[in-house]
């Protein structure tokens, strides 16, 4: 998905690389991880079997389904129309599940590997692969119906193969033993979102206004841009701190803050094409909650490391800017949400963010 304005592009080029460099270097230790735990080994097995299923599904997408002999009578035409409508609806639901599962993998693997719920990650992986397998069958049928009506089903098959390829890359990046930087997983997740959007366009099921999606991405990038400014303020605190232990804590908190907002951008890319789905909205809210938590951690580490009022006020102002940008993002999503369920989750997430903001204000009052 392309950003629609120069702002996000400037942010990508200008303020984010330092944070991304931190993220990349901070994650390289995964290559030196201790032997896999039993939970990590189980997830590895789940990912391997899921990758095989995805690759098998991808291999079937070279050909259309074989349709029964159909005439031009009213009953045959009605059957075609019903099958097309059913297939489109089912494919859309399956793409929703794939994007929500992808965002879930990003959120669940966000923290310390020792604290990751690998069983939940495995469930998300299985959800992705099983829905992709089912989706492939529906795509083959729908492509055959399009051909039968004089259209072309080839672009649909290609779009589905593109999504299967993006999912394979995501699963490869999610391997517990992977020594790749975290950024590769986030990039792979974003590619799943883009491929999902292209597939939905092919079946005419893009139910989200493109302008809404563009604004959504801009707001997510605004959160990351504000976080990059907070990281710089926290770095200033670290540089002025003589205690090496406290300095390390500030740097770790700043790195986590940068990573959490990078994950938020990745999650937004993933779920933007399917943001009408409550499960996708829920994953975006969860990514926002992780950002709020990381911002609070950054402020706490800075307060522990220095008593310099000017430095702390700078950190506090930057942290407040992040939470305000985050609130704007969630309010934008809420405007698109339907039904009481998602709205309730937004209220909860917004309360969390407001609480963080209040904590920042009250703690900085003592600076």
N, C-alpha and C positions, 0 to 999 in steps of 0.2 A: 504494500500500500504506500502510495506516495504522499508526502506531506504537502498540504495545499498552500502553505505560506512560507515566507522566507525565515520567519522566526525560528521554527524548529530546526531548519537546516543550519542556521547560524549557531544555534545551541549545539548541534551535533559536531560542527567543525570547531567551534570556539571553546565551550566550557567543559564538555564532557570527557575529552581524551584523558586528562589527568586521573579522573575517577576510574575510567575504564582500565587504565594502565595499572592502577592499584588493584582493581578487581582481578585482572589477569595474573599479576605477580602473586597476589594473595592466594590464588587457588592452585598454583603449580605444585604445592606440597602434596597434592593428591597422588602424585607419582611415587611418593615415598611413604605411602600409608602402610600401616601394619597389615598382617594377613587378614583376609575378609572374615567377618563374623558369620555365624550361621544365617542370620537374617539377610546379610548382604549376599551370601551365596544363594539363598533362596530367590532373592530378587534377580540375581544374575541368570538363574535358570528360567525365571518367568520372562525376562527380557529376551533371552535367546529363543525360547519357543514362540514368543510373540513376533520376533523379527522373522522367523521362518514362516509364520502365518501371513504376515504382511507381504513378504516377498512372493509367497505362493499366490496371494490375491492379486498382486501386481502383474504376475505372469499371465493371469487369465484375461487381462484387460486389453489384449491385442485383438480379440474377436467379439462380435456381437452374440447375444443369445439367439437361439433358433426359435422363431415364433411359430405357433400353429398356423395352418392355412387359414387366411382371413379373407373374407369377401368384402364387398362394398355395401352390403345390406345394413339396415339400421342396427341390428343386434351386434354385428362386427364392429361398426363404428363406435357404438356405446362401450363395447368391451375395451377397445383401444383407448378411448378417452378415460375410462375408469382406471385402467392399468397405468396410464401416464400420470394421472393425478395421484394415485396411490404411491407410485414409485418416487415421484418428486417429494411428496410429504415424508416418506420413510427416509429417503436420502438426506433430506434436510435435518431430520431428527438425529440421524446417525452422525452427520457432520457436527451438530451441536455437541453430541457426546464426545466426539474426538477432540474438539477444541477445548471443552471443559476439562477433559482428562489431561490434555497437554498442559493447560494452565495449572492444574492440580500437581502435576509432576514438578513444575517449576517452583510452586509454593512449598511443597512438602520437602524438597531437597535444598531449601534456602539456608538452613542453619548448619550447625556443627554436625558432621557425619555421625558422631557418637550419639546424637539425640534424634536422628532422623527415624521416622516411623516407616521402615522399609516394607512392612506389610501393606500399609496404605498406598505406598508408591506402586507396589506390585498390583494392587487392585486397579489403580488408575491406568497402568500399562495394559492390563488385561482388557479394561473397558475400551481403550483406544484400538487395540488390535482386533477385538471381536466385532466392534462396530465397523471397522474398516473392511473386514471380511464380508460382513453382511451388505455394506454399502456397495462393494464391488459387484455383487450379484445384481443389486438393483440398478446399478449404472449400466451393466451389460443389457439388461432388459429394456431400460429406457432408451439406450442408444439404438437398439434394434427397432423399437417403435418409431423413433424419429426417422430412421432410414426408411421404414415401411411407409411413412407418410410423405416421403419425397424430400425430407430434410437430410441433414448430415449428423450422424452420431459420432463421427471420429473425434471432433474437438472435445466432446464429453468424455470419451475414453482417455484421451490425452490428459485432460484435467484431472481425472481420477488417478491416472498413473503418476502424475505430478504430486498429488497429495500422498499417495502411497510411498513415493520416494522420500518426501519430506518427513513422513512418520518414521521411516527406516533410519534416517539420519538422526532424528530425535532420540530414538531408542538406543542407537549406538553411543550417542553422547551421554546417555543417562546411566551407562554401565557403572556400577560402584567402583570397579577397578580402573576406570578411565583416568588417565593422567592429564587429560586435556583441561585447559582453563575453563572456568565456569561460563565465560562469555560464549563459548562454542555451543553450550546447551541452550543458552538464551537465544542465540542466533537461530539455532535449529527450531526452537519453539516458534519464533517469529515467522519462519518459513512455512510452518504448518498452518499458521493463521492466514498467510497470504495465499497459499494453495487452496485452503478451504474457501476463501472468498471467491477465487477464480472458478472453482467447481460450482458454487451456488449461482454465480452469474450464468454459467452454461445452462443450468436447468431453469433459469428465470425465477430463482427463489431468493434473490438478494432483498431481504425485507427491511434492511436498514438504509436510511438515507445516506448517500455518500458524504454529504456535507457534515452530517452528524458524526460519521466515522473520522473524518478529517479533524474536526474540532476535538474529538475524543483523544486522538493521537497527539494533537498540539498540547492539550491540557496535561497529558501524561508526561510529555517531554518538558513541560514547564515545571512539573514536580522535580524531575531529574536535574534540570538547570538550577533550581533553587537549592537542591541537595548538593550540587557541585560547589556552590558558594559556601554552604555550611561546612563542607569538607575542608575548604581553604581556611575558614575561621578556626576550625579544630586543629588544623596543622600548625597555625600560629601559636595556639595554646601549647601544643606538643613541643614546638621549638623553644618555648620559653620555660619549659618544665625541666628541672634538674634531676628529679627522681626518674631513673630509667624505667622502673616498673610502671609508674603512672603515665609516663610518656608512651609506653607500649600499649597501655589500655586505651588512651585517647586515639592513637593511630588505628588500633583494631576497631574501635567504635566508629570512627570516621569511615573506615573501609567498609564496614557492615552497612553503614548508612548509604554509601555510594552503590553498593551491591544491591541493596533492597530496592532502590529507585530504578536501577537498571533492570531488575526483575519486574518491576511494575510496568515499565515500558514494554518489555517482552510480553507480559501477560496481556497488556492492552492490544498489542498487535495480534495476539492469538485469538482473543475473544471478540475483537471489533466486528468481524463479519457476522457473528452469531450472538450479538449483544442482546437480542430480544429474548434469548433463553435465560430463565432464572438461574440455572446452574452456572452459566457463564458469568452472569452478573455477580454471583456469589464468589467465584474465584477472583474476580477483579477487586471486590471488597476485601477479600482476604489478603491480597497483595498490598492493598492500601493500609491494612492494619499492621502488616509487617514493617511498612515504611514508618508509620507513626511510632512503633515500638523502637525502631532503630534510631529515630531522631531523639527520642527520650534518652536512649542509651548514650548517644553522643553528647547530649547536654550534661548528663550525670557524670560521665568520665571527665569532661572539661572542668566541671565544678570541683571534682576531687583533685584535679591536677594543679589548679591555680586559684589564687584569691584576687587576682588582678581584675578589678571591676570593669575596666574598659574592655578587656579581652572577653570577659563573660557576657557583657552586654552585646558585643558583636556576635557571639555564638547564639545568644538568646534571640536576637533579631533575625538572624539567618534561619534558625530553627522554626521560628514562628512563620516565616515566609514559606517554608516547606509545608507546614501543616495547613496553611491557608490555601496553597496551590492544590494540595491533596483534597481539601474540602470542596474546592471548585470542581475537581474531576468527579468526585462522587455525586455531587449535586447534578452534574450534567448527565451522568448515567441514570440517576434517579428519575430525571425528567423523561427518560425513555422507558423506565420500568413500568410494568402494568401489574395490577393485583396487589393485595396487601402483603403477601409474603416477602417479596424483594424489598418493598418499602420499609418493612420492619427491620430487615438486615441493614439497610442504609442508615436508619435512625441509630442503630446500635454502633455501626462503624463511625458515624459522624460524632456520636457521643464520645467514643474512644479518642478521636482526634481532638475534639474540644477539650477533653480532660488533659490530654498531653499539652495542649496550648496553655491551658490554665496553670498546669504544673510549671511550665517554662516561665510564665509571667511571675508566678508567686516566688519561685526559687531565685529568679533574677532580681527580684525586689530586694533580696538580701545582699546582692553583690556589691 
